[in-house]
Amino acid sequence: MRYSSQVKPISYLKANAAEVLTTLAESREPLVITQNGEAKAVLQDVASFEETQQTLAMLKVLALGNQEVAAGKVKPASDVIARLRTKTRTA
């Protein structure tokens, strides 16, 4: 996705806030806000933000899992399944 087409000055945001919010929700594309010609902020709709946060959380879980594998903190799946079956029977 090219963000260059979604760049607006802060004055545009101030003058068209309601329209900007509607467009963000419909297009689900982020909007780069500039101030004095420099990119200062990125606006995005709430649904896209939540998806991004969920994706980041999943990536963090995967990274932690990879660290545990690299550190040798793993067990054979058959051992884990046997342990879970034992817990299920006693519960």
Secondary structure, DSSP 8 states (H G I E B T S, - for coil): --GGGSEEEHHHHHHSHHHHHHHHHHH---EEEEETTEEEEEE--HHHHHHHHHHHHHHHHHHHHHHHHHTT----HHHHHHHHHHHHHH-
